Amino acid sequence: MLYQNLSLSSILVLHGPNLNLLGLREPQFYGNLTLDDVNRLLEKEAQALEVKVSCLQSNHEGVLVDAIQAALGQHNGILINAGAYTHTSVAIRDALSAVKIPTVEVHLSNIYQREAFRHHSYIAPIAIGQISGFGADSYRLGLQALVGQIKIKELAKP
């Protein structure tokens, strides 16, 4: 696979719709940190894990699909909080499936303690894992797990 040829692990972090409103939008579910705060947390964790992160937020499904497709050969893994697209986007699911880049799905809130429509994820069946309910720590934990899985695959190579 293309991602195995990269010498430095590079992780694409995708934030879906409305995550640009973090810190303002429903803090009882999403906390008080802004998206910039979350990205800084990820950059700090990435340094500790000796990887690079590239963060992108979009409210537009096609922009996220384009970023996923462009990740092929550029990134070793994808960390994604697709926001509402988690529950609606076959296009994002199909793009992730097509590129075959290890993906971890994250959510700030515990989607299983919320409205029933949030309990279904199109991404979960093709992701290597899902972390939800830990606020901004969901991202940090997701990054740790994703990098750990990439390193395990690298060690297992002949």
CORSUL-V569032 format. One record per pair of residues at least 6 apart in sequence whose ideal C-beta (glycine too) atoms are under 8 Angstrom apart, sorted by the first residue. I is the first residue (numbers start at 1). J is the second residue. Records with the same first field share a line. If there is no record, write none. Layout:
BEGIN
I->J / J
END
This chain:
BEGIN
1->100
2->72 / 73
3->73 / 75 / 76 / 77 / 101 / 102 / 150
4->76 / 153 / 154 / 157
5->73
6->74 / 75 / 76
8->51 / 52
9->49 / 50 / 51 / 52 / 76 / 77 / 147 / 150 / 151
10->51 / 52 / 53 / 54 / 74 / 75 / 76
11->46 / 51 / 52 / 53 / 54 / 75 / 76 / 77 / 78 / 79 / 143 / 146 / 147
12->53 / 54 / 56 / 67 / 68 / 71 / 74 / 75 / 77 / 78 / 79 / 101
13->39 / 42 / 53 / 54 / 55 / 56 / 78 / 79 / 80 / 139 / 143
14->56 / 57 / 58 / 64 / 67 / 68 / 78 / 79 / 80 / 81 / 82
15->35 / 38 / 55 / 56 / 57 / 58 / 81 / 83
16->57 / 58 / 59 / 64 / 80 / 81 / 82 / 83 / 84 / 85 / 86
17->58 / 59 / 60 / 83 / 84 / 85
18->25 / 59 / 83 / 84
19->35 / 57 / 81 / 83
20->35 / 57 / 59
22->30 / 31 / 33 / 34 / 35 / 37 / 38 / 108
23->31 / 32 / 33 / 34 / 35 / 37
29->108 / 109 / 114
30->108 / 109 / 135
31->108 / 135 / 136
33->41 / 135 / 136
35->57
37->136
38->136 / 139
39->53 / 55
41->136 / 139 / 140
42->53 / 55 / 79 / 139 / 140 / 143
43->53
45->140 / 143 / 144
46->52 / 53 / 143
49->143 / 144 / 147
51->76 / 143 / 147
53->79 / 143
54->75
56->63 / 64 / 67
58->64 / 67
61->85 / 89 / 91 / 92
62->91
64->82 / 85 / 92 / 95
65->91 / 92 / 95
68->78 / 92 / 95 / 96 / 99 / 101
69->95 / 98 / 99
71->78 / 99 / 101
72->99 / 101
75->101
76->101 / 102 / 150
77->101 / 102 / 103 / 104 / 146 / 147 / 149 / 150
78->96 / 101 / 102 / 103 / 104 / 146
79->103 / 104 / 106 / 139 / 142 / 143 / 146
80->92 / 96 / 103 / 104 / 105 / 106 / 123 / 127
81->105 / 106 / 107 / 108 / 138 / 139
82->89 / 92 / 105 / 123
85->92
86->105 / 107 / 111 / 118 / 121 / 122 / 123
87->117 / 118 / 120 / 121 / 122
88->122
89->122
90->122
92->122 / 123
93->122 / 123 / 125 / 126
96->103 / 123 / 126 / 127
97->126
102->128 / 146 / 149 / 150 / 153
103->123 / 126 / 127 / 128 / 146
104->127 / 128 / 129 / 130 / 131 / 142 / 143 / 145 / 146 / 149
105->121 / 123 / 124 / 127 / 129 / 130 / 131 / 142
106->130 / 131 / 132 / 138 / 139 / 141 / 142
107->130 / 131 / 132 / 133 / 138
108->132 / 134 / 135 / 136 / 138
109->132 / 133
110->132 / 133
111->118 / 119 / 121 / 132 / 133
112->118 / 119 / 132 / 133
113->133
121->130
123->130
124->130
128->145 / 146 / 149
129->142 / 145 / 146 / 149
131->138 / 141 / 142 / 145
132->138
134->141
END
